[in-house]
Amino acid sequence: MPIADGYQPPMLTRTMTDAGLRGWHLHLASLASIYLCIALWIRAKTVDQEERGNAERRALFVGLWPPMFWLMGDAVQREERAVLTTLARRGVPLGRSGTRRPWSAITKSK
């Protein structure tokens, strides 16, 4: 969809930022999924041979999550930096921890 008259299409990273999700939350989820994958893999070694295939596949499936969560966290961090830079340029006062809903502050300050 082309951008016309200042309209910007909604983006997932902006939605996650507005919902209060931060980049470090997703980085933490990435690390937690690594630990979950290792735990599932160890557990797969303790079950009998008939169930082992499913348990190993489950561990491998969970092992695909960390890069996704990490990259999503990086994208949200870039969005956060862009928001804070825009707010600083507009002279919007920021609290010690930034703002809770930065995009609403941007649209209200126009």
C-alpha positions as CSV (number, residue, x, y, z in Angstrom):
1,M,0.0,0.0,0.0
2,P,1.6,3.3,-1.0
3,I,2.0,6.0,1.6
4,A,-0.1,9.0,0.8
5,D,-0.9,12.2,2.7
6,G,1.3,11.3,5.7
7,Y,-0.4,7.9,6.2
8,Q,1.8,5.2,7.5
9,P,0.7,1.6,7.4
10,P,0.6,-0.1,10.8
11,M,3.7,-2.1,11.6
12,L,4.0,-5.0,13.9
13,T,6.9,-3.5,15.8
14,R,5.0,-0.3,16.4
15,T,2.1,-2.4,17.7
16,M,4.3,-4.4,20.0
17,T,5.9,-1.2,21.3
18,D,2.6,0.5,21.9
19,A,1.4,-2.6,23.8
20,G,4.3,-2.2,26.2
21,L,6.5,-5.0,24.8
22,R,10.2,-4.1,24.8
23,G,13.2,-5.5,23.0
24,W,14.7,-7.0,26.1
25,H,11.5,-8.9,26.7
26,L,11.9,-10.7,23.4
27,H,15.6,-11.2,24.0
28,L,14.8,-12.9,27.3
29,A,12.2,-15.1,25.6
30,S,14.9,-16.1,23.1
31,L,17.2,-17.2,25.9
32,A,14.4,-18.9,27.7
33,S,13.5,-20.9,24.6
34,I,17.2,-22.1,24.3
35,Y,16.9,-23.4,27.9
36,L,13.5,-25.0,27.1
37,C,15.0,-26.7,24.0
38,I,17.9,-28.1,26.0
39,A,15.5,-29.3,28.7
40,L,13.3,-31.0,26.2
41,W,16.3,-32.6,24.5
42,I,17.5,-34.0,27.8
43,R,14.0,-35.2,28.6
44,A,13.9,-36.9,25.1
45,K,16.9,-39.0,26.1
46,T,15.0,-40.3,29.2
47,V,11.9,-41.6,27.5
48,D,11.6,-45.0,25.9
49,Q,12.5,-45.6,22.3
50,E,8.9,-45.5,21.0
51,E,8.3,-41.9,22.2
52,R,11.8,-40.6,21.6
53,G,11.2,-39.5,18.0
54,N,8.3,-37.2,19.0
55,A,10.2,-35.8,22.0
56,E,13.3,-35.0,19.8
57,R,11.2,-33.4,17.2
58,R,9.5,-31.3,19.8
59,A,12.9,-30.2,21.1
60,L,14.1,-29.3,17.6
61,F,10.9,-27.3,16.9
62,V,11.4,-25.3,20.1
63,G,15.0,-24.8,19.0
64,L,13.8,-22.8,16.0
65,W,12.3,-20.1,18.2
66,P,15.4,-18.3,19.6
67,P,16.5,-16.6,16.3
68,M,13.0,-15.5,15.7
69,F,12.5,-14.0,19.1
70,W,16.0,-12.4,19.0
71,L,15.4,-10.7,15.6
72,M,11.9,-9.5,16.8
73,G,13.6,-8.0,19.8
74,D,16.2,-6.2,17.6
75,A,13.4,-4.8,15.5
76,V,11.4,-3.6,18.5
77,Q,14.6,-1.9,19.9
78,R,15.1,-0.1,16.6
79,E,11.5,1.1,16.8
80,E,12.0,2.2,20.4
81,R,15.1,4.2,19.4
82,A,13.2,5.8,16.5
83,V,10.4,6.8,18.7
84,L,12.6,8.3,21.4
85,T,14.6,10.2,18.7
86,T,11.4,11.6,17.2
87,L,10.1,12.6,20.6
88,A,13.4,14.3,21.5
89,R,13.3,16.2,18.2
90,R,9.8,17.4,18.9
91,G,10.7,18.5,22.4
92,V,8.3,16.1,24.2
93,P,9.5,15.8,27.8
94,L,10.5,12.2,28.6
95,G,10.4,10.7,32.0
96,R,13.2,8.7,33.5
97,S,12.1,5.5,31.8
98,G,10.8,7.0,28.6
99,T,7.1,7.0,27.8
100,R,4.6,4.2,28.1
101,R,2.9,4.7,24.8
102,P,5.3,6.7,22.6
103,W,3.4,6.7,19.4
104,S,0.3,8.2,21.0
105,A,2.6,10.9,22.4
106,I,3.9,11.6,18.9
107,T,0.5,11.8,17.3
108,K,-0.8,14.1,20.1
109,S,2.1,16.5,19.9
110,K,1.5,17.3,16.2
